[in-house]
Amino acid sequence: MQADYVIVGAGSAGCALAYRLSEAGKSVLVIEHNLDVIAESDWVIDMGPEGGSGGGRIVAQGNPKTICTRKRSYTGLYLKELLNA
């Protein structure tokens, strides 16, 4: 059986693999905190608002520019600076 999706780790090897899989039409799920990786994503699900017991809820979802507009998203705050959105 061939999977239609793959979960990969971050890092340069993981990012290269994710790119190749995406180009091959596969869905790729990456759990990542690196803003450069997040900025290149098609879709982001931002969990929070805090870490640990203060998190675990979806505070924003959408493409990176949409995440930048969400007031409860710490990721959006920093991503906005990176994208100059």
Order of alpha helices (4+ residues) and beta strands (2+ residues): beta-alpha-beta-alpha-beta-beta-alpha-alpha
